Amino acid sequence: MFVLKVDGMSCENCVRHVTAAIKAQDEKAKVEVKLKEKLVHVETKAPLEKIKRAIEADGYDIIGVEERP
């Protein structure tokens, strides 16, 4: 699982955009967004770089990444 700190998320619409960007890379990905903390928890088979590029392409900045078991 990856935990990404994503800057630029401010509302539920942002949550939908980020979730859709991740699901476009891996439709079976499990995504949990904690809007107040600006954290996105992702369980996916897709490479991390692909997920990061998809989120950034939607206009959000990834300011931190943590890999968890």
LOKE-861492 format. One record per atom (N, C-alpha, C, O): residue number from 1; atom name; x, y, z. Coordinates in steps of 0.1 Angstrom, whole numbers, plus 5000, padded with zeros to 4 digits. Layout:
N
<fitor NUM,CA,<X,Y,Z>>,
...
***
This chain:
69
<fitor 1,N,<5008,4988,5000>>,
<fitor 1,CA,<5000,5000,5000>>,
<fitor 1,C,<5009,5012,5000>>,
<fitor 1,O,<5020,5013,5006>>,
<fitor 2,N,<5004,5022,4993>>,
<fitor 2,CA,<5011,5035,4993>>,
<fitor 2,C,<5002,5046,4999>>,
<fitor 2,O,<4990,5045,4998>>,
<fitor 3,N,<5008,5055,5006>>,
<fitor 3,CA,<5001,5066,5012>>,
<fitor 3,C,<5008,5079,5005>>,
<fitor 3,O,<5020,5081,5007>>,
<fitor 4,N,<5000,5086,4998>>,
<fitor 4,CA,<5005,5098,4991>>,
<fitor 4,C,<4999,5110,4998>>,
<fitor 4,O,<4987,5111,5001>>,
<fitor 5,N,<5008,5120,5000>>,
<fitor 5,CA,<5004,5133,5005>>,
<fitor 5,C,<5002,5142,4992>>,
<fitor 5,O,<5011,5144,4985>>,
<fitor 6,N,<4989,5146,4990>>,
<fitor 6,CA,<4985,5153,4977>>,
<fitor 6,C,<4981,5167,4980>>,
<fitor 6,O,<4971,5169,4987>>,
<fitor 7,N,<4988,5176,4975>>,
<fitor 7,CA,<4985,5190,4977>>,
<fitor 7,C,<4975,5195,4966>>,
<fitor 7,O,<4976,5190,4954>>,
<fitor 8,N,<4966,5203,4970>>,
<fitor 8,CA,<4956,5209,4960>>,
<fitor 8,C,<4942,5203,4961>>,
<fitor 8,O,<4933,5208,4955>>,
<fitor 9,N,<4941,5193,4969>>,
<fitor 9,CA,<4927,5187,4972>>,
<fitor 9,C,<4920,5196,4982>>,
<fitor 9,O,<4925,5198,4993>>,
<fitor 10,N,<4908,5200,4978>>,
<fitor 10,CA,<4901,5209,4988>>,
<fitor 10,C,<4886,5205,4989>>,
<fitor 10,O,<4879,5211,4998>>,
<fitor 11,N,<4881,5196,4981>>,
<fitor 11,CA,<4866,5193,4982>>,
<fitor 11,C,<4864,5179,4977>>,
<fitor 11,O,<4873,5172,4973>>,
<fitor 12,N,<4851,5175,4978>>,
<fitor 12,CA,<4847,5162,4973>>,
<fitor 12,C,<4849,5160,4958>>,
<fitor 12,O,<4852,5148,4954>>,
<fitor 13,N,<4848,5170,4951>>,
<fitor 13,CA,<4851,5169,4936>>,
<fitor 13,C,<4866,5165,4934>>,
<fitor 13,O,<4869,5157,4925>>,
<fitor 14,N,<4875,5171,4942>>,
<fitor 14,CA,<4889,5167,4941>>,
<fitor 14,C,<4891,5152,4944>>,
<fitor 14,O,<4898,5145,4938>>,
<fitor 15,N,<4883,5148,4954>>,
<fitor 15,CA,<4884,5134,4958>>,
<fitor 15,C,<4880,5125,4946>>,
<fitor 15,O,<4886,5115,4943>>,
<fitor 16,N,<4869,5129,4940>>,
<fitor 16,CA,<4864,5121,4928>>,
<fitor 16,C,<4875,5121,4917>>,
<fitor 16,O,<4877,5111,4910>>,
<fitor 17,N,<4881,5133,4914>>,
<fitor 17,CA,<4891,5134,4904>>,
<fitor 17,C,<4903,5125,4907>>,
<fitor 17,O,<4908,5117,4898>>,
<fitor 18,N,<4908,5126,4919>>,
<fitor 18,CA,<4920,5118,4922>>,
<fitor 18,C,<4917,5103,4922>>,
<fitor 18,O,<4924,5095,4917>>,
<fitor 19,N,<4905,5099,4927>>,
<fitor 19,CA,<4901,5085,4927>>,
<fitor 19,C,<4900,5080,4912>>,
<fitor 19,O,<4904,5069,4909>>,
<fitor 20,N,<4894,5088,4904>>,
<fitor 20,CA,<4892,5084,4890>>,
<fitor 20,C,<4905,5083,4883>>,
<fitor 20,O,<4907,5074,4874>>,
<fitor 21,N,<4915,5092,4886>>,
<fitor 21,CA,<4928,5091,4880>>,
<fitor 21,C,<4935,5078,4883>>,
<fitor 21,O,<4941,5072,4875>>,
<fitor 22,N,<4934,5074,4896>>,
<fitor 22,CA,<4940,5061,4900>>,
<fitor 22,C,<4933,5049,4894>>,
<fitor 22,O,<4940,5040,4889>>,
<fitor 23,N,<4920,5049,4894>>,
<fitor 23,CA,<4912,5038,4889>>,
<fitor 23,C,<4914,5037,4874>>,
<fitor 23,O,<4913,5026,4868>>,
<fitor 24,N,<4918,5048,4867>>,
<fitor 24,CA,<4921,5047,4853>>,
<fitor 24,C,<4933,5039,4850>>,
<fitor 24,O,<4935,5033,4839>>,
<fitor 25,N,<4942,5038,4860>>,
<fitor 25,CA,<4955,5031,4859>>,
<fitor 25,C,<4953,5016,4863>>,
<fitor 25,O,<4960,5007,4859>>,
<fitor 26,N,<4944,5014,4873>>,
<fitor 26,CA,<4941,5001,4879>>,
<fitor 26,C,<4927,5001,4884>>,
<fitor 26,O,<4924,5006,4895>>,
<fitor 27,N,<4918,4996,4876>>,
<fitor 27,CA,<4903,4996,4880>>,
<fitor 27,C,<4900,4989,4892>>,
<fitor 27,O,<4890,4991,4899>>,
<fitor 28,N,<4909,4980,4896>>,
<fitor 28,CA,<4907,4972,4909>>,
<fitor 28,C,<4914,4978,4921>>,
<fitor 28,O,<4913,4972,4932>>,
<fitor 29,N,<4920,4990,4919>>,
<fitor 29,CA,<4927,4996,4930>>,
<fitor 29,C,<4917,5000,4941>>,
<fitor 29,O,<4906,5003,4938>>,
<fitor 30,N,<4922,4999,4953>>,
<fitor 30,CA,<4914,5003,4965>>,
<fitor 30,C,<4920,5017,4969>>,
<fitor 30,O,<4932,5019,4971>>,
<fitor 31,N,<4911,5027,4969>>,
<fitor 31,CA,<4915,5041,4971>>,
<fitor 31,C,<4907,5046,4983>>,
<fitor 31,O,<4895,5045,4983>>,
<fitor 32,N,<4914,5052,4993>>,
<fitor 32,CA,<4907,5059,5004>>,
<fitor 32,C,<4914,5073,5005>>,
<fitor 32,O,<4926,5074,5007>>,
<fitor 33,N,<4906,5083,5004>>,
<fitor 33,CA,<4911,5097,5005>>,
<fitor 33,C,<4907,5103,5018>>,
<fitor 33,O,<4895,5103,5022>>,
<fitor 34,N,<4916,5108,5025>>,
<fitor 34,CA,<4914,5116,5037>>,
<fitor 34,C,<4916,5130,5034>>,
<fitor 34,O,<4927,5135,5035>>,
<fitor 35,N,<4905,5137,5031>>,
<fitor 35,CA,<4906,5151,5025>>,
<fitor 35,C,<4913,5161,5035>>,
<fitor 35,O,<4921,5168,5031>>,
<fitor 36,N,<4909,5161,5047>>,
<fitor 36,CA,<4914,5170,5057>>,
<fitor 36,C,<4929,5169,5058>>,
<fitor 36,O,<4936,5179,5060>>,
<fitor 37,N,<4934,5156,5058>>,
<fitor 37,CA,<4948,5154,5060>>,
<fitor 37,C,<4956,5154,5046>>,
<fitor 37,O,<4968,5154,5046>>,
<fitor 38,N,<4948,5155,5035>>,
<fitor 38,CA,<4954,5155,5022>>,
<fitor 38,C,<4961,5142,5019>>,
<fitor 38,O,<4972,5142,5012>>,
<fitor 39,N,<4956,5131,5024>>,
<fitor 39,CA,<4963,5118,5022>>,
<fitor 39,C,<4954,5109,5013>>,
<fitor 39,O,<4942,5109,5014>>,
<fitor 40,N,<4961,5102,5005>>,
<fitor 40,CA,<4954,5092,4996>>,
<fitor 40,C,<4961,5078,4999>>,
<fitor 40,O,<4973,5076,4996>>,
<fitor 41,N,<4953,5069,5004>>,
<fitor 41,CA,<4958,5055,5006>>,
<fitor 41,C,<4954,5047,4994>>,
<fitor 41,O,<4942,5047,4990>>,
<fitor 42,N,<4964,5040,4988>>,
<fitor 42,CA,<4962,5033,4975>>,
<fitor 42,C,<4967,5019,4977>>,
<fitor 42,O,<4979,5017,4980>>,
<fitor 43,N,<4959,5009,4974>>,
<fitor 43,CA,<4963,4995,4972>>,
<fitor 43,C,<4961,4992,4958>>,
<fitor 43,O,<4950,4992,4952>>,
<fitor 44,N,<4973,4989,4951>>,
<fitor 44,CA,<4972,4987,4936>>,
<fitor 44,C,<4983,4978,4931>>,
<fitor 44,O,<4993,4976,4938>>,
<fitor 45,N,<4981,4972,4920>>,
<fitor 45,CA,<4991,4964,4913>>,
<fitor 45,C,<4999,4973,4903>>,
<fitor 45,O,<5010,4969,4898>>,
<fitor 46,N,<4994,4985,4901>>,
<fitor 46,CA,<5000,4995,4891>>,
<fitor 46,C,<5013,5000,4898>>,
<fitor 46,O,<5014,5002,4910>>,
<fitor 47,N,<5023,5003,4889>>,
<fitor 47,CA,<5035,5009,4895>>,
<fitor 47,C,<5032,5023,4901>>,
<fitor 47,O,<5024,5031,4896>>,
<fitor 48,N,<5040,5026,4911>>,
<fitor 48,CA,<5038,5039,4918>>,
<fitor 48,C,<5039,5051,4909>>,
<fitor 48,O,<5032,5060,4910>>,
<fitor 49,N,<5049,5050,4900>>,
<fitor 49,CA,<5052,5062,4891>>,
<fitor 49,C,<5040,5064,4882>>,
<fitor 49,O,<5037,5076,4879>>,
<fitor 50,N,<5033,5054,4878>>,
<fitor 50,CA,<5022,5055,4869>>,
<fitor 50,C,<5010,5062,4877>>,
<fitor 50,O,<5003,5071,4871>>,
<fitor 51,N,<5008,5058,4889>>,
<fitor 51,CA,<4998,5064,4898>>,
<fitor 51,C,<5001,5079,4900>>,
<fitor 51,O,<4992,5088,4899>>,
<fitor 52,N,<5014,5082,4903>>,
<fitor 52,CA,<5018,5096,4906>>,
<fitor 52,C,<5016,5105,4893>>,
<fitor 52,O,<5010,5116,4894>>,
<fitor 53,N,<5020,5099,4882>>,
<fitor 53,CA,<5018,5107,4869>>,
<fitor 53,C,<5003,5110,4867>>,
<fitor 53,O,<5000,5121,4862>>,
<fitor 54,N,<4994,5100,4869>>,
<fitor 54,CA,<4980,5102,4867>>,
<fitor 54,C,<4974,5113,4876>>,
<fitor 54,O,<4966,5121,4871>>,
<fitor 55,N,<4978,5113,4888>>,
<fitor 55,CA,<4973,5123,4898>>,
<fitor 55,C,<4979,5137,4894>>,
<fitor 55,O,<4971,5147,4894>>,
<fitor 56,N,<4991,5138,4891>>,
<fitor 56,CA,<4997,5150,4887>>,
<fitor 56,C,<4992,5156,4874>>,
<fitor 56,O,<4991,5168,4872>>,
<fitor 57,N,<4988,5147,4865>>,
<fitor 57,CA,<4982,5151,4852>>,
<fitor 57,C,<4969,5158,4854>>,
<fitor 57,O,<4964,5166,4846>>,
<fitor 58,N,<4962,5155,4865>>,
<fitor 58,CA,<4949,5161,4869>>,
<fitor 58,C,<4951,5174,4876>>,
<fitor 58,O,<4942,5181,4880>>,
<fitor 59,N,<4964,5178,4878>>,
<fitor 59,CA,<4967,5191,4884>>,
<fitor 59,C,<4970,5192,4899>>,
<fitor 59,O,<4970,5202,4905>>,
<fitor 60,N,<4972,5180,4905>>,
<fitor 60,CA,<4975,5179,4919>>,
<fitor 60,C,<4990,5177,4921>>,
<fitor 60,O,<4997,5171,4912>>,
<fitor 61,N,<4996,5181,4932>>,
<fitor 61,CA,<5010,5180,4935>>,
<fitor 61,C,<5012,5169,4945>>,
<fitor 61,O,<5005,5170,4956>>,
<fitor 62,N,<5020,5160,4943>>,
<fitor 62,CA,<5024,5149,4953>>,
<fitor 62,C,<5036,5154,4960>>,
<fitor 62,O,<5046,5156,4955>>,
<fitor 63,N,<5034,5157,4973>>,
<fitor 63,CA,<5044,5162,4981>>,
<fitor 63,C,<5051,5152,4991>>,
<fitor 63,O,<5060,5156,4999>>,
<fitor 64,N,<5046,5140,4991>>,
<fitor 64,CA,<5052,5130,4999>>,
<fitor 64,C,<5046,5116,4996>>,
<fitor 64,O,<5034,5115,4992>>,
<fitor 65,N,<5054,5106,4997>>,
<fitor 65,CA,<5050,5092,4995>>,
<fitor 65,C,<5056,5083,5006>>,
<fitor 65,O,<5067,5084,5009>>,
<fitor 66,N,<5047,5074,5011>>,
<fitor 66,CA,<5052,5065,5021>>,
<fitor 66,C,<5047,5051,5016>>,
<fitor 66,O,<5035,5050,5012>>,
<fitor 67,N,<5055,5041,5017>>,
<fitor 67,CA,<5051,5027,5013>>,
<fitor 67,C,<5049,5020,5026>>,
<fitor 67,O,<5057,5020,5035>>,
<fitor 68,N,<5037,5014,5027>>,
<fitor 68,CA,<5034,5006,5039>>,
<fitor 68,C,<5031,4991,5035>>,
<fitor 68,O,<5026,4989,5024>>,
<fitor 69,N,<5033,4982,5044>>,
<fitor 69,CA,<5031,4968,5040>>,
<fitor 69,C,<5016,4965,5039>>,
<fitor 69,O,<5012,4954,5037>>,
***
